[in-house]
Structure formats: structure tokens, C-alpha cells
Amino acid sequence: MLPMSMVKNMKIQEVSEATGLSKDMIRFYESEGLIKPARNEDNNYRSYSENDCYLLVMIKLYNSLGISLKDIKAFMQNRDMDLARISVSNSVIELEKEKLILEQKIKNAKEIQSLLQLKVPFKIIEKEDMFFYPLTSDNEKRFPILFEKYGAGIPVCKIQTDQYSYEQGFLFHKILDNRLEYKKLSKGLYCDFKCEVRHGELIPKELLQPKLDEIEKQGYHLTNEAYTYLIMGSSDTSYKYETIFITIQVM
């Protein structure tokens, strides 16, 4: 793309090969007034200059940052540095949001990947900080905004194993908003294991407790909070069992 030395007058196919843009996209940018190639006097074909090529590449770059063609046209043709700075600054803000969402998705994927690969009764694994956001009325009001900003967390059920009480919520890998109620699960060792439960039910105590006892017999001391979420199931009631994932911190 864009060799150091190019002929001054190029056909659209040559420009497409030099810039990586399709011929349709080049024509579209021209129809939007972003470039104005000369016309060959002999045949009225478009004749693109080296400068046209560089303009096309920069338009493509700015547009890939999420800047509208309207703004690109305005600041490039008017050499408006202030508008360019504002546009790029806004782009950085939006890209940072996308980065947070992508990071959350990657961590969710790795979490589930680790579970699906689990072939032993349980596994002790080191995890980074996690944050549990319960489904309180105040939290629920802001969840749609937070999901848009940070990406969906993992829907989990927190089990207080000493009292065997339940609390629904979401697990995130970053603090969403300090104004919301949350519980931090600090970086450290956690025990992961899978369990099958009857369709549409939470894990009963008589099924969970033997699992916890088995882990402690191996010399591990567990906290009294376990977090569970569904990894395999169906809305078809003919399926008798669903698979859930359980994580509990090792002290």
C-alpha cells in the first residue's frame, strides 16, 4: 500500500490496490465530496493523484476511529485543527469504552473456557479481583447504562454457605460505579468445580455441602460464600439436569 513512488495519474483500480479501499468505497467518498479527482480530458475518466491516495488513506483512518464523514470533511477541507482535536478526543473516549467491554468479554470467555476444560472433581486456580453486584433496586436502575458502558457481566447466584441463603447478581472484572453496592472478591486462590442440578433449580444444600467437605478434606479452608452460574442448560423442560459452575475462595 502507498509505495514511496507512485505515478501522478492513476486509474481507480490502481488507487484501490494502493490504498486497500474498494472501488465502490472510493466512489462513495467522492460522492460525499471528500475527494475531487481530476478528469482525463481525452476520455473523461477519473484521474487520481498521489495526494488523492493519501487523502483516502487518512479519511479511512479517521473513519475507522468512529469519526463521521461529515466531521472528517469539515476539518480536513477547512483545515480546522480545533474540530479535528475535538473529534479525535471524543473518539478516544468511545474507544476506551469499547476497550473495557472487550476486556470484560475476554475475561468472561477465559473464565468459561477454564470451566469447560475442567476434567477433575475440582481445581484450585488463581484469579484476579472480581466484583459482585447484587440485584438491589438501586443497582437495577443503573444496570442498563452500566452494561452499555462495560459489557454484560456474568449472571451469578451468591450462596451464603453457613446460612444457606441466596442472592442474585452479576459478576464483573472491574469496578463499575462506586455509587453502586458491590462486594469485592479479592485476587487470590479460588476453587472451581462443576455440578449438575435439576432443571430450573438452584443447587440444594444436600448436594453442595458434600462437595465443600470433599475439598476441605484435601486441606483447603474455604470462605462461606460460593458463587454459582449456569454454563449448560436448555429451556426445554424435558431435559432433567443443568450444569452450573461454582467458585469459592480458598483462604
Buried (B, 14 or more C-beta within 10 A) or exposed (E): EEEEEBEEBBBBEBBBEBBEBEEEBBEEBBEEEBBEBEEEEEEEEBBBBBEBBBBBBEBBEBBEBBBEBEBBBBBBEEEBEEBBEBBBEBBEEEEEBEEBBEBBEEBBEEBBEBBEEBEEEBBEBEBEEBBBBBEBEEBEEBBEEBBEEBBBBBEBBBBEBEEEEEBEBBBBBBEBEEEBEBBEBEEEEBBBBBBEBEBEEBBEEEBBEEBBEEBEEEEBEBBEBBBBBBBBBEEEEEEEEBBBBBBBBBE
